[in-house]
Amino acid sequence: MAIGAARKSDRSIQALDPIETLQIFMDIKKKKQSDLAELVGGKSRASEIMNRKRPLTLRMIQKINTSWKIPAASLIAPYHLEANGVGG
């Protein structure tokens, strides 16, 4: 499945959210969470992002876009955060 590809769900098509996009990219490119940690400010921050406890910031999106060439548009969409996440 390509980055930005759509998936079928109950006959409707939904775009991938930013975390799904990151996960698929990391799976395809064999990136680890530690690779993401270098871009977002540490292992705990990368874990919080991937577990939907912390949102991606504009600065993080810019770093991911520059380093991994993931289109920023794929990372800026709103997405669900866990209720017990940071700041929420």
N, C-alpha and C positions, 0 to 999 in steps of 0.2 A: 504494500500500500504506500503510495507516495505522500509526501508532506502536502497538506492542503487538500488532500482527497476527501471526498465526502463518503459517508457510510449510510447504509439503509437502516432505518429503525421504524418499525410499524408503518411501512409504506411511505414514510416521509424521509427526506434527505436532510441530514444535519451536518454542518461543518464541524470539524474537530475543534475542541477548545484549546487554548494555549498549552495546558498541561498535557493533554493527549498528543498534541503536535510535538512537544518536547520529548515525550516518552517514545513515540514512534521514531523520531529522528535519532534519538540515542540508541534505540534498538538496531536500526539500520546501519548506523555508523559505528556501532560497537563502542559508544561513549558510556562512561560510568558516571555515577552521581558525583564522584570526586572530580571529574572533568567539569561538570556543571559548577561545582563548589568554587573552582578557580575563577569562574566568571561572576558569581553572585555574592561572594564574600564569605565563604566558609562552608564547611560540611553541614553544620546545623541549619544554616540558612537554606542550603540546597535541599535538605531533607524536609524542612517546613514548606518549601515551595512545592515539591513533588507530592507531598501529603496534603496539599491544599490548605495549609494552615497560615501561609503568608502569601500575599499577592506579589506578582512580578512588578517591579518598579520600572519607570521609564529608563533609568540608567542600566538596570539589568537587561532589559530588552535590547537596548543599544549595544551592549557588550556581546550578547548572544548573537545578534544580527551581524555584527562585525566579525566575530570569531568563527561562527558556525554557518554563516550565510543563510540562516533561516529568515524568510521575509518578516519584517517587523509587523506587517499587517496580520500575520498568523499568530502573533503573540500579544496583540493589544486588545483583543476581544474580551469582554467581561466573562467571568467564569465563576462557578460555585466555589466558595471557601467553606471549610468546616466551621461550625459555630464557635468552637473553642480555639479558633486560630488567633494569631497575633493581631491585636487591634480589633478583634471582633468577637 
